[in-house]
Amino acid sequence: MNKKIIFVIPVIKDLAGGAERVISILANHAAENGDSVILITLAECQKAYTLKDNISCISLKDKENSVAKLLVFIDIIKRTKCDIIISFLPGAILFSIIAGKICGTKVIACERNDPRHSVGRNITKVLRNLLYRYADGFVFQTEEAKTFFSNKIQKRSIIIPNPLSENIIEPFLGNRTNEVVSAGKFFYQKNHILLLEAFSDVEKIHPELSLTIYGEGSLRIQYENKIRELGIESKVNLPGRVSDIHERISKSKMFVLSSDYEGISNSLLEALALGLPTISTDCPCGGSRMFIINGVNGLLVPVGDRKALADAMLRLIDDKALCESLSRNSIMIREKLQVKKIYQIWDKYINDIILE
């Protein structure tokens, strides 16, 4: 069934994260399926991910306050007579629920991170507790994220994992370099400081190793200071955000995710799909353990444990047979997380909510 869909997200910009990538994939596939699609951002929209030409992208950043943004949004809903609003991240979800109720339009709320950490300000937490229940549907990434909310919300929800990028390159199963890699925003959640510390311990035993952390963010100076403090300036590279990350990391020794919490890490999924021997913290809200069976297709270590992370890195360095086994098993994720398969789940759920 052809639908009129409005997708809403706070922002899309050059340093876009996983939520922006997923909403762009969904919008593109909806448009390909013949749906009429509008993508609305509450702030800037720099189109960090390519959108189909027939997708209208509207930014509300020039409106002077939230009330003005809400009035424009309501006008768009009424003019387009949209069937459903699909909203990502708490600020946009709250905004969409209010507008949806005023216009009588159904809303699907999409929680993309650990809900214990996804809301910063106390007022937003209060509004979430008051308003989330009025959404018509909910999409969570993990069971742990789902169970954070009330039974009423859980009964109207579905768990849908992230799709893999459609342009991901073929996996590499040959001889690997001596480079350890990671990727993610330079933000406290990612705990790259832990990775730097664990790497400094491992590098003392294996001085041939190097570490590259792809990404950008507000903690760059802190990272650079930590690198100097640990005396590993010649071994660590922070190249920023790059467009060809798959090509750059595919032959690396291993991929490491050191996060304190995550929804589902897109960089982790992509590392597994590339066949990279992968280590991840077993962080809330359960995304890593959804896709990694410890010792089968990757290694899981406790959150914040420097020694456990260093030991896991040493294990992969010293056990080539284990690395080869992890690589062979990890690429099976490519079949499970094909974009078409994931979008079919989304499309059915969207139709079900519209027809309720």
C-alpha positions in Angstrom: 0.0 0.0 0.0 1.3 3.4 -1.0 1.6 5.8 1.9 2.4 9.4 2.7 5.2 9.4 5.3 6.9 12.1 7.3 10.2 11.2 8.9 11.4 13.5 11.7 14.9 13.7 13.3 16.6 16.5 15.2 19.4 17.1 12.8 21.3 15.6 9.8 24.8 17.1 9.4 28.4 16.2 8.3 29.2 14.4 11.5 26.0 12.3 11.2 25.6 9.3 13.4 23.8 6.0 13.3 20.2 7.3 13.6 20.8 9.7 10.7 22.1 6.8 8.6 19.2 4.5 9.4 16.5 7.2 8.8 18.1 8.0 5.4 18.0 4.3 4.4 14.4 4.0 5.4 13.3 7.2 3.7 15.1 6.1 0.5 13.5 2.6 0.5 10.0 4.1 1.2 10.4 6.4 -1.8 11.6 3.5 -4.0 8.5 1.6 -3.0 6.3 4.4 -4.3 5.6 6.1 -1.0 5.5 9.9 -0.8 8.3 10.9 1.6 9.2 14.1 3.5 12.2 14.3 5.8 12.0 17.0 8.4 14.8 18.1 10.7 14.3 20.4 13.7 17.7 21.9 13.1 20.1 21.8 10.2 19.9 19.3 7.3 23.2 18.9 5.4 22.3 15.7 3.7 25.3 13.8 5.1 23.7 10.7 3.5 22.4 10.7 -0.1 18.6 11.0 -0.4 16.5 10.2 -3.4 15.6 13.1 -5.6 11.9 12.6 -4.9 12.3 13.0 -1.1 11.6 16.5 0.2 14.0 17.6 3.0 12.7 20.4 5.1 14.7 22.1 7.9 12.9 24.1 10.6 16.2 25.6 11.9 15.2 29.1 10.9 12.1 29.2 13.1 12.8 31.3 16.2 11.4 29.0 18.8 9.8 25.6 19.4 6.2 26.9 19.1 7.0 28.4 15.7 8.5 25.1 14.6 5.5 23.2 15.8 3.1 25.5 13.9 5.0 25.0 10.7 5.1 21.2 11.3 1.4 21.1 11.9 0.8 23.0 8.7 2.9 20.5 6.7 1.0 17.6 8.2 -2.3 19.1 7.3 -1.3 20.2 3.8 0.3 16.8 2.8 -2.5 14.7 4.6 0.3 12.3 5.6 -0.7 8.9 6.9 2.0 8.5 9.5 4.9 10.3 11.2 8.1 8.3 12.0 10.3 10.0 14.5 13.8 9.3 15.7 15.4 10.4 19.0 13.7 11.8 22.1 13.4 15.5 21.1 11.9 14.8 17.7 9.7 12.1 19.2 8.1 14.5 21.7 7.7 17.1 19.0 6.0 14.6 16.7 3.6 13.2 19.4 2.3 16.7 20.1 1.8 17.5 16.4 0.4 14.1 15.7 -2.2 14.4 18.4 -3.3 17.9 17.3 -3.7 16.7 13.7 -5.0 13.2 14.3 -2.0 11.6 12.6 -0.4 8.4 13.9 3.1 8.5 15.2 5.8 5.8 15.5 8.5 6.6 18.0 12.0 5.2 17.4 14.4 4.9 20.4 17.9 4.6 19.0 20.1 4.4 22.1 20.1 3.2 25.7 17.0 5.0 27.1 18.7 5.4 30.4 21.2 7.8 28.8 19.3 9.1 25.7 17.7 12.0 27.5 19.9 14.6 29.0 17.8 17.4 30.6 15.4 16.6 33.4 12.5 18.5 31.7 12.9 16.1 28.7 12.8 13.1 31.0 9.5 14.5 32.5 8.0 15.1 29.1 9.1 11.6 27.9 7.3 10.0 30.9 4.2 12.1 30.2 4.0 11.9 26.4 5.6 8.8 25.1 2.5 6.7 26.0 0.5 8.7 23.3 2.6 7.4 20.4 0.8 4.8 18.3 3.8 2.5 17.8 7.4 2.1 19.1 10.5 0.7 17.4 13.3 -0.4 19.7 16.7 -1.9 18.8 17.0 -4.3 21.7 14.9 -6.2 24.2 16.7 -4.4 27.0 15.8 -1.0 25.6 12.2 -2.1 25.3 11.9 -3.3 28.9 12.9 0.1 30.2 9.4 1.4 29.3 5.9 0.6 30.6 4.0 -2.5 29.7 1.5 -0.3 27.8 4.3 0.9 25.5 5.9 -2.5 25.2 2.7 -4.1 24.0 2.6 -1.6 21.0 6.3 -2.1 20.2 8.5 -4.1 17.9 12.3 -4.8 17.9 13.9 -4.0 14.6 17.8 -4.1 14.2 19.7 -1.7 12.0 20.2 -2.6 8.4 23.7 -2.8 7.0 24.8 -0.2 4.5 24.0 -1.2 1.0 27.4 -0.1 -0.3 29.5 -2.1 2.1 32.4 -3.8 0.3 33.1 -7.5 0.1 34.7 -9.1 3.3 38.4 -9.6 3.5 39.7 -13.0 4.7 43.4 -12.8 3.9 46.5 -11.8 5.8 46.0 -8.8 8.0 48.0 -5.7 8.8 49.2 -4.7 12.3 46.6 -2.0 12.7 43.9 -2.0 15.4 40.9 0.1 14.4 37.8 1.7 16.0 35.2 4.2 14.8 32.7 6.5 16.5 32.0 10.0 17.7 34.6 11.4 20.1 32.1 11.4 22.9 32.1 10.0 26.5 29.7 7.2 25.6 32.3 5.7 23.3 35.0 5.5 26.0 37.9 5.7 23.6 40.1 6.6 26.6 39.7 3.0 27.7 40.8 1.8 24.3 43.8 4.1 24.3 44.8 2.8 27.8 44.4 -0.9 26.8 46.3 -0.3 23.5 49.2 1.3 25.4 49.4 -1.9 27.5 49.3 -4.2 24.5 51.7 -2.1 22.5 54.4 -2.6 25.1 54.3 -6.3 24.3 53.7 -5.9 20.5 55.4 -2.6 19.5 54.6 -3.4 15.8 51.0 -2.5 16.4 49.3 0.8 15.5 45.9 2.2 16.5 43.6 4.3 14.3 40.3 5.7 15.7 38.0 7.2 13.0 35.6 9.8 13.9 35.3 13.4 15.2 33.8 15.2 18.2 34.2 17.4 21.2 36.7 15.2 23.0 39.5 15.3 20.3 41.8 17.5 22.5 41.2 15.2 25.5 42.2 12.2 23.3 45.3 14.0 22.0 46.3 14.8 25.6 45.8 11.2 26.7 47.8 9.9 23.8 50.7 12.2 24.8 50.3 11.2 28.5 50.6 7.5 27.5 53.6 8.1 25.2 52.0 6.5 22.2 52.0 9.5 19.8 53.9 7.6 17.1 51.5 4.7 17.3 48.0 6.3 17.3 46.3 8.1 14.4 43.0 10.2 14.6 42.2 10.9 10.9 38.7 12.3 11.5 35.6 11.2 9.7 36.3 9.6 6.3 34.0 8.6 3.4 36.0 5.4 2.5 36.2 3.8 6.0 35.3 0.3 4.8 38.3 0.3 2.3 40.6 1.7 5.0 39.7 -0.8 7.8 38.9 -4.0 5.9 42.5 -5.5 6.2 43.1 -4.4 9.7 44.2 -6.7 12.5 41.0 -6.2 14.6 38.2 -3.8 15.3 37.5 -2.7 18.9 34.3 -1.1 20.3 35.0 0.2 23.8 31.6 1.9 24.5 30.0 2.3 27.9 26.5 2.0 26.4 25.0 1.8 22.9 21.8 1.0 21.1 23.2 -1.0 18.2 26.5 0.2 17.0 26.5 0.6 13.2 30.3 0.5 13.1 30.3 -2.8 15.0 27.8 -4.3 12.5 29.9 -3.1 9.6 33.2 -4.5 11.1 31.5 -7.9 11.6 30.2 -7.8 8.0 33.7 -7.0 6.7 35.1 -10.1 8.4 37.2 -8.1 10.9 38.1 -10.0 14.1 36.0 -7.9 16.5 36.1 -7.1 20.2 33.2 -5.3 21.9 32.3 -4.3 25.5 29.2 -6.2 26.6 27.5 -2.8 27.1 23.9 -1.9 27.8 21.4 -1.9 26.2 22.4 -5.2 24.8 23.2 -4.5 21.1 26.6 -6.1 21.1 25.4 -9.4 22.6 22.5 -9.5 20.1 25.1 -10.0 17.3 28.2 -11.4 19.0 28.4 -14.9 20.4 31.5 -14.7 22.6 34.3 -16.7 21.0 32.3 -17.7 17.9 32.0 -14.5 15.8 33.7 -12.0 18.1 34.8 -11.4 21.7 32.8 -9.7 24.5 34.5 -8.0 27.4 33.1 -6.2 30.5 32.4 -2.5 30.3 35.2 -0.3 31.5 37.7 -3.2 32.1 41.1 -2.1 30.9 42.8 -5.4 31.6 40.0 -7.5 30.1 40.1 -5.4 26.9 43.9 -5.6 26.7 43.8 -9.4 27.3 41.2 -9.8 24.5 43.4 -7.9 22.1 46.4 -10.0 23.0 44.4 -13.1 22.5 43.5 -12.1 18.9 47.1 -11.2 18.2 48.5 -14.5 19.4 45.8 -16.8 18.0 45.6 -16.6 14.2 43.3 -19.7 14.0 40.8 -17.9 16.3 40.9 -14.8 14.2 40.2 -16.8 11.1 37.3 -18.6 12.7 35.8 -15.3 14.0 36.1 -13.7 10.6 34.4 -16.6 8.8 31.5 -16.6 11.2 31.1 -12.9 11.5 30.3 -12.3 7.8 27.1 -14.3 8.2 25.6 -11.1 9.5 25.5 -9.8 6.0 22.5 -12.1 5.1 20.6 -11.3 8.3 20.8 -7.5 8.0 20.2 -7.0 4.3 18.5 -3.6 3.8 15.6 -5.2 1.9 14.9 -7.7 4.7 15.0 -5.1 7.4 12.8 -2.7 5.4 10.2 -5.4 4.9 9.8 -5.6 8.6 9.5 -1.8 8.9 7.0 -1.6 6.1 4.7 -4.3 7.5 4.8 -2.6 11.0 4.1 0.8 9.5 1.1 -0.6 7.6 -0.2 -2.4 10.7 -0.1 0.9 12.7 -1.8 2.9 9.9 -4.6 0.3 9.6 -5.2 -0.1 13.4 
